[in-house]
């Protein structure tokens, strides 16, 4: 590639996290030695044992050892950042043709012909959809083409002048519904709709609004109960200060989004960069890491009104779980979808807690739940993704397409 990458974003936050961990470790030594350092319940026994060992050790030696370890970890982090920023990898994947476009929203046609099962793929608004087509070796969408599927990917793009004022209703009614109509017209039949993460919530809203035009609904790592098994600080995403920032800027910037996600596991990025520093830069493992990290750092800002709906309505007030999330005035209720449904709940998900996604499983009538031993992103592009997700998903799509050919009795919405 030409030049150096700008990530990992936000770089100052990751550097500050590493420095704070080091300095807090040194500051906590006296408390750890005298046994007054508070430990979480699961670490209390180990903490008492550590206090006994520290009390018997020479204080200066312990301090020097902690300082040396802090310096080693910081050096390893800086080495990982440099190795990532100057790695020669470039994404070289041909872009599919554009089947439909409105504003910055496009629908990319991965092909497969009219005999293939059409699947309208809805990614998140905050991350680019090419995570599903990351590289030639790791592309769920291109693999699905070989399984008789015609993926039609919604590429949201960054908000333009019009989209910067969009609400979730604007995206769902104004963009997804026309995209659904175009997908059905191109394929000559109703498509399956597949949503990933936040895109799953948009796909669900689309499905309950247009059930007769959809052959099946697949939801991958889709949250629903935003207060289930989540850190208490997650509710602060909807704090008034965050709303004021969004209204002032007009959008929720990428680096702020990344900082919010990093707060879920502050040590995740520093730890993985230290591990990357130990890899052979020419290895396939290193190349896969850079490909994924490039995607993570290639996010887009979130339109201001959408950011307020998500931060306040979803995280701050848990409106979906409480039945108070509305699109175009209508409550989005999973119970209103009575067609084939497939919900994927990765057991190692750190972004969407499994308990949050399980709340959606409980509400979807007749859903087939799939629980791979994988993470939020690993289930899509990891080395075991084909076994963990791709093959079960393809099998379900084939079954949903077959069942859609049969008449379906739908219960009226209350």
Secondary structure as the mmCIF struct_conf table of DSSP 4:
data_model
#
loop_
_struct_conf.conf_type_id
_struct_conf.id
_struct_conf.beg_label_comp_id
_struct_conf.beg_label_asym_id
_struct_conf.beg_label_seq_id
_struct_conf.end_label_comp_id
_struct_conf.end_label_asym_id
_struct_conf.end_label_seq_id
BEND BEND1 UNK A 3 UNK A 3
BEND BEND2 UNK A 8 UNK A 10
HELX_RH_AL_P HELX_RH_AL_P1 UNK A 11 UNK A 34
TURN_TY1_P TURN_TY1_P1 UNK A 35 UNK A 35
BEND BEND3 UNK A 37 UNK A 37
HELX_RH_3T_P HELX_RH_3T_P1 UNK A 41 UNK A 43
HELX_RH_AL_P HELX_RH_AL_P2 UNK A 44 UNK A 56
BEND BEND4 UNK A 57 UNK A 57
HELX_RH_AL_P HELX_RH_AL_P3 UNK A 59 UNK A 85
TURN_TY1_P TURN_TY1_P2 UNK A 86 UNK A 86
HELX_LH_PP_P HELX_LH_PP_P1 UNK A 94 UNK A 96
STRN STRN1 UNK A 97 UNK A 102
TURN_TY1_P TURN_TY1_P3 UNK A 103 UNK A 104
STRN STRN2 UNK A 105 UNK A 109
TURN_TY1_P TURN_TY1_P4 UNK A 114 UNK A 115
BEND BEND5 UNK A 116 UNK A 116
STRN STRN3 UNK A 117 UNK A 122
BEND BEND6 UNK A 125 UNK A 127
HELX_RH_3T_P HELX_RH_3T_P2 UNK A 129 UNK A 133
BEND BEND7 UNK A 135 UNK A 138
HELX_RH_AL_P HELX_RH_AL_P4 UNK A 140 UNK A 145
TURN_TY1_P TURN_TY1_P5 UNK A 146 UNK A 148
STRN STRN4 UNK A 149 UNK A 155
BEND BEND8 UNK A 158 UNK A 158
TURN_TY1_P TURN_TY1_P6 UNK A 161 UNK A 162
HELX_RH_3T_P HELX_RH_3T_P3 UNK A 163 UNK A 165
HELX_RH_AL_P HELX_RH_AL_P5 UNK A 168 UNK A 171
HELX_RH_PI_P HELX_RH_PI_P1 UNK A 172 UNK A 176
HELX_RH_AL_P HELX_RH_AL_P6 UNK A 177 UNK A 187
TURN_TY1_P TURN_TY1_P7 UNK A 188 UNK A 188
BEND BEND9 UNK A 189 UNK A 189
HELX_LH_PP_P HELX_LH_PP_P2 UNK A 190 UNK A 190
STRN STRN5 UNK A 191 UNK A 196
TURN_TY1_P TURN_TY1_P8 UNK A 197 UNK A 197
HELX_RH_AL_P HELX_RH_AL_P7 UNK A 198 UNK A 209
BEND BEND10 UNK A 210 UNK A 210
HELX_RH_3T_P HELX_RH_3T_P4 UNK A 211 UNK A 213
STRN STRN6 UNK A 214 UNK A 220
BEND BEND11 UNK A 221 UNK A 221
TURN_TY1_P TURN_TY1_P9 UNK A 226 UNK A 229
HELX_RH_3T_P HELX_RH_3T_P5 UNK A 232 UNK A 238
HELX_RH_AL_P HELX_RH_AL_P8 UNK A 240 UNK A 249
BEND BEND12 UNK A 250 UNK A 250
STRN STRN7 UNK A 251 UNK A 252
HELX_RH_AL_P HELX_RH_AL_P9 UNK A 254 UNK A 262
TURN_TY1_P TURN_TY1_P10 UNK A 263 UNK A 264
BEND BEND13 UNK A 265 UNK A 265
TURN_TY1_P TURN_TY1_P11 UNK A 266 UNK A 267
HELX_RH_AL_P HELX_RH_AL_P10 UNK A 268 UNK A 277
TURN_TY1_P TURN_TY1_P12 UNK A 278 UNK A 278
BEND BEND14 UNK A 279 UNK A 279
TURN_TY1_P TURN_TY1_P13 UNK A 281 UNK A 282
BEND BEND15 UNK A 283 UNK A 283
HELX_RH_AL_P HELX_RH_AL_P11 UNK A 284 UNK A 296
TURN_TY1_P TURN_TY1_P14 UNK A 297 UNK A 297
HELX_LH_PP_P HELX_LH_PP_P3 UNK A 301 UNK A 301
STRN STRN8 UNK A 302 UNK A 303
HELX_RH_AL_P HELX_RH_AL_P12 UNK A 304 UNK A 308
HELX_RH_PI_P HELX_RH_PI_P2 UNK A 309 UNK A 316
TURN_TY1_P TURN_TY1_P15 UNK A 317 UNK A 317
HELX_RH_AL_P HELX_RH_AL_P13 UNK A 319 UNK A 322
TURN_TY1_P TURN_TY1_P16 UNK A 323 UNK A 323
STRN STRN9 UNK A 326 UNK A 327
TURN_TY1_P TURN_TY1_P17 UNK A 328 UNK A 329
STRN STRN10 UNK A 330 UNK A 331
HELX_RH_3T_P HELX_RH_3T_P6 UNK A 334 UNK A 336
BEND BEND16 UNK A 339 UNK A 339
STRN STRN11 UNK A 341 UNK A 344
TURN_TY1_P TURN_TY1_P18 UNK A 347 UNK A 348
BEND BEND17 UNK A 350 UNK A 352
HELX_RH_AL_P HELX_RH_AL_P14 UNK A 354 UNK A 363
BEND BEND18 UNK A 364 UNK A 364
TURN_TY1_P TURN_TY1_P19 UNK A 365 UNK A 366
STRN STRN12 UNK A 368 UNK A 370
BEND BEND19 UNK A 373 UNK A 374
TURN_TY1_P TURN_TY1_P20 UNK A 376 UNK A 377
HELX_RH_AL_P HELX_RH_AL_P15 UNK A 378 UNK A 381
BEND BEND20 UNK A 382 UNK A 382
TURN_TY1_P TURN_TY1_P21 UNK A 383 UNK A 384
HELX_RH_AL_P HELX_RH_AL_P16 UNK A 385 UNK A 385
HELX_RH_PI_P HELX_RH_PI_P3 UNK A 386 UNK A 390
HELX_RH_AL_P HELX_RH_AL_P17 UNK A 391 UNK A 404
TURN_TY1_P TURN_TY1_P22 UNK A 405 UNK A 405
BEND BEND21 UNK A 406 UNK A 406
HELX_LH_PP_P HELX_LH_PP_P4 UNK A 411 UNK A 413
#
